[in-house]
Amino acid sequence: GIKNALKWLPKNRNFKVCFSYTSDGQLQFNFLISNFIRVFGSKWYEAWSKIIISFLKDWGFNTFGNWSDWKLASINKFPYVIPLYFKLKYSKYIFRDFPDVFDPHFEKDAKEFAKQLQDTKDDPALIGYFLMNEPTWGFAKQLPAEGMLITGKESKTREKLCEFLRKKYNNSKSSLSSNWKINLSFDEIKKGKWEKPITDTAKKDLEEFSTIMVKKFFETLSFACKEVDPNHLNLGVRYYTIPPDWVIEGMRCFDVFSINCYAERIPSKLGEICKKINKPVIIGEWHFGALDVGLPASGIGRVKSQKERGKAFRVYVETAAYQPWCVGVHYFTLYDQSAIGRFDGENYNIGFLDVCNRPYEEMVKSAKITHQRLYDVVSLKISPYEEKICYLPKLFL
């Protein structure tokens, strides 16, 4: 949308790979790739690959994080993780991206979903896979069972909710109505447009059933994935924050549960969850940015300068490593975002490198020091790095 603001866009077909389109048809241009093409020509990718692998090894990183070039990692026997993409083909959604999990066709969708693991199931460099990223139903004010009612769609899961309530209230309409504090029949739960309030007592029942829904959802996908790939770790769903209790029960089927955490350091409450479900946690995303290098925005997590970014990196990684229940933290991302914005407008200084492939020296220096110390921190031989840092208010929460 701001093509006219740019001084230079190539017309040469050698730069074709730099152009792409957003889902709504907006033109995008990748200046990082164009800079590599201008230096290395048609062999730009081979050159970039060698440079990046050598950088990551030299800086002490040990994993390619989510959405990375996993084929490059695999070829170089560099440990990596992969994302899976959830999309329904046979069943339907009943609230946001929550599927009709009790529809028999959902089993077919799960098997289709698990096919994504075919290419990597025998790769020893693969650590594991994330089932999805930040499901949108997790952001909703409504519980999944509540949202399902409000949308008014008929579904097998809604029928299951009706069965659940019939059993709980001994098939008594009066008991259901009395407890929900509204005049209500079981048929109204089962189907039709919902036009009644959701009371506090109703929410308690809907929360209980939401746990059943989430458990069915996660277990069905997890089982299908283990059938295709029994060799690698199920890393969970990268929940957008600390998951509430009604979600946590369903996470017992993961090998590791995961959240994206943009706090100054990982919260101690995660340890309580790990103990409760007997699973470790991995952080799928976090970063710190600053405004001292000319980009329009800093990042979600923010500090005053590149020097402070380096310190914040050290504190986050080392304090996480010190916790016996945390098995990894994946920094987001290797490169700064474009000054003119990515597909959603984000234009943050959050990388270890800028779009001209120049490292941020303070970040690199900090990473090297921390990564050299890391296993002594993990084994509790030394204490994690602590430094007073002036964290700025989050860009958003």
N, C-alpha and C positions, 0 to 999 in steps of 0.2 A: 503493500500500500504506500510505500514511500520511495518508489523507484526513482522519481525525479529528483530526490534529494541526494542521490549517489553521484559522485564525480566519475566513477568508472564501473562499467559492467562490460565484460567481454562479449564479442560477437563470434569469435573464433570457435569452431566446433570442438577444439581441444579442451574447452572449458565446459562442455556439456554436462559433465558429471557434477559440476558445482550447483546446477539449478535443480530445484525440486518444487513441489506444490503442496500446500497445506490441504487438509481435508475439505476446506471450503473454497479451494481453488486459488488461494493467494500465492503469488510467486515468492520463492525463497532463494537466497544465494549464500553459498558457503565460502567465506573469505579464507578460511584456514586451508581448505583444499586448493583454492585458486593460488594461494601463495606458494604451496608446494609444487603446483604445476609450473609456475613461473620460474622456479629454481631447478626442478628436476625433470620437467617435461613429462612424457608419457610414462616414465618409470617412477612417478611420484609416490605411488602406493608402496612399492618395494622399499623406497628410501624412507618413507614415513615409518613403515613397519620396523625396520632395523633401528631407527632412532628411538622409537617409543619403547621397544623391548629393552634396549640398552639403558634408557633413562630409568625405567621402572626397576630394573635390577640394581642399578647403581644407587638409587634412592632407597632401596630396601623394601619395596612393596612386594607382597607375596600373593596377591590375588587380582585378577581382572573382575571388577564389580559388575553389577547388573547393567544390561543394555550395551555391553562392550562388544568388541569384535571377537567373538568367541572362537571363530575359526583361526584367527591369528594366534590366540592363546593356545589352542589345541596343537597347532603345528609346532609351536615353540615349547610345548610341554609345560606351559605356565598355568598354574591352577586358576580356575575360573568358575563363575556361576552363570546361570542363564535364567531369563524370564520366560514363563509360559503365558499364553494369551487366551483368556477365557471368552468364548463366544458360543452361543447356542445355535444348534442346527435343527434339533428334533423337538425340544421342549420350548418353554417360553419363560420370559421374565415376569415376575409378579409384583416386584417393587424395586425400582431403580435397576441395578444389575444383579439383583437376587433372583435365582431361578426357582421354578416350581419343582422343588427337590423331591417331592413324593410322586411326581409323575414318572411312570415307568420309563418314559422316553429319556428322562434325565440320565439314566444309566448309559444309554447310547451316546449322549453328549459327553459324558465323562470318558468313555472309551475313545471317542474322537479327539478329545482334549489331550489325552495321554500319548497320542501318536506323535506329538511334538518332540517326544524324547527319543524317537527312533534313531536320529542321527548321532546322538551323544551317549547313548546308554552303555557303550563299551569303552568310553574314553576315560583312562585313568587320571587325566588332568582335570576332569570335571569334579567339583566339590559337591554341587547339588543344584537344585532348581527352586525358584520361587513360583508358587502356584499362580499368583496374580499380584498386582500392585494397588494398594489403597482402594479397596472396593468402595464404590460410592455409597452403598447402603450404610457403611460405617460412619459416614459424615452426617447422616440424616438425624433430625430431632426425633423422628418416629422409630420405634423398634421395627424389625422386619415383619413381625406378625401384625403389628399395628398398621404399618404401611400397606401390607397386603389387604387388610380390611378396607382401608380408606380408598384404595384404587378401585375397589368394587369388582375386580376380575374374578371369575370363577376359576378354581384350580384344585388340583388334587391336594395341595398343601393346605388350602383353606378347608377342604373337607376333613383333612386330618386334624386341623384345629378344632373343628366341630366335634369330632370323636373324642379328642382330648378333654374338652369341656363337658361333654356328656358323661364321661367316666368320672371326672372330678366332682361333678355335681349330681351324681347318681341319676342322670337322665331327668332331672327335675328342673323344669322351666322356672318355677318360683324361686328355687335356690339360686339359680344363675342370675335371675333378675335382682334378687335381694342382695347378692354379693356385688354385682356390678352397679347396683343402685340406679338401674334403668329398666324399663319394661322391655323384655327381650325374649325372643324365641331362638331355639337352636338352628332353625332354618335360616334365620337372618345372619347367623354366623357363617353358615355353610355357603350361601350364595346371595346374589343381589347387590344393589347399590347400598352402601353404608351411609346413613344420614344421622346417626346418633353420636352423642359425645363418648369419648373414651375417658372413663373415670379412673381415679387412682387405683382402686381395687381391680378394675379391668386391666390396667397396665401391669399389675403384678402377675396376673395370669398370662398376659401376652409376653411378658419378659421370660417367664418360665418356658413358654412354647417357642419363643425366639431362640433360646438355647438349644432346643431340640432341632429346630430348623438349621441353625448354624452347624451343629454337630453332623447332621445328615449331609449337608453341603460339603463340608471339609472332608469327611470320611469317604464319601463317594469318590471325590476327585483323587484323594490320596491313595485309596485302594487301587483305582485304575492306573495311576502312575507307577505304583510299585509292581504291578503286573507287567508293565512294559519295561521298567527299569528298576530292578531290585538292588542295583549296585551303588546308587548315589543318594545323597541326603535330600529329604523333603524339607525345604527351608521356610515353609509357611507362606503367608500372604502379605507381608510388608504392610501391616496395619499402620494407619496414618498417625497414630498416637498410642499411648498405653491403652490396651483394650479393656473394655468394661467386663464385669464378671460374667454377663450373659454370653459373651463371645469366647472367653477364655476356655471354658469347658470343651468347646469344639476343637481347640488347638492341641489337645492331648495326642492326636493322631499324627502330628508333625514330628520330625526328628529334631528340629530346631524351630523355635517360633521367632518371628521377625517383626520389627517395627521400624519406621523411619522417624528419627529423633533429632530435632534441631535445637535441643536445649544446649546449655553451656557444657554439660557433661551428662552421662546417662543416669537417669534417676534410680535411686535405691529401690523404689517400689517394684522395679523389674525383677529384682532378686526375689521378692515375695512371690511373684507370679511363677518364676522358674522353679521355686521350691514346691509350689502348689501343684504344678502339672508335671514336675520332674523332667523338665526340658531346659536346655540353655537358650540364650537369646543371641541373635545376631542383628546388628543395626544395618538396615539396608541403605539409608541415606543420612547424610549430615554434611554441613559445610560452614565456613565462615568467610565473609567477604569484607571489603573495605572500599572507600571512595577515593583513595589517593593515587589511582592509576588512570583516571580519565573515563572510566565506564560510567554510564548513567545511574546504575544502581549497585548496591553492595552485595546483597544476598539476603536470605531469610535470617540466618545468624550473622550478626554484624559486629565488627570491632573498628578501631580508629585507623589502623595502618597495616602495612604488610608485615611489619615486625610483630604487631599484636596478633595477626593471623597465624604466624608461626607459633607463637606461644599458645594460642587457643587450640591449635592442632595438637600440640604436645599434651596439654592438659586432658583433652578429650580422649585421645588414644590411650595414654598411660593409665588414667584413672579407670577406663573401661577394662584394660588388660589386667588390672589389679583385682577385678571382681571374678571369682571362680565360676560364676554363672554366665559370663559373657564370653563368647568365642570369636567375635569379630566385629569390626566397624568398617563399613564401606564408604569411603569419602565420595562425595558427589560435587564435582566431576573433575576429570583431568584437565580440561580446557575451560577458559573463560567462555561465557556466552557472547554472541555477537553484539556489538554496540547498537545495532539496529533491531535487535530482538530476535528471539527464536519464534517458533510457531505461536506461542501464547504471549509473546511480548517480553518475556524475561530477558534481561540483559545484564547479568550479574558478573562481578569480579569474584569468581569462586574457584578458579582453576589453579593448577600448578604451573600452567603454561598459558601464554596469551595466543591470539590468533596468528601471530608471526612465529609461533613455536619457541618463544623465549621464556625460560623458566623464571619464576619468581624466587629469587635467591633465598629470601628469608624462609619461605615455605619449604624449599628443598633442604636447606640447612637443618631446619627443625625436624623434618621427616627422617633425615639420615641419623640424627642423634637419637631420636626416639626409637627408631627401628633397631638400632644397635643395642639399646637398653631393654628392648621389649620382653625378651624371654627371661631376663633376670627379674623384671617386674612381674611377669606372669607367675614365676616360681617363688615370688615373695622374698627374693634375696635383697631387693632394693625397693624403696618406696617410689610411688609414681611422682612424676614432675608436678610441682605446685608453684604457681606464680600468680600474683595479683594482676588481673587483666580487667581493663575497662570495657566491658561488654556494652554495646549500644542496644537500645530497645529493638526487639524483633521487628522485621519488616511487616510481618503479619503472624498471627498465632494459629 
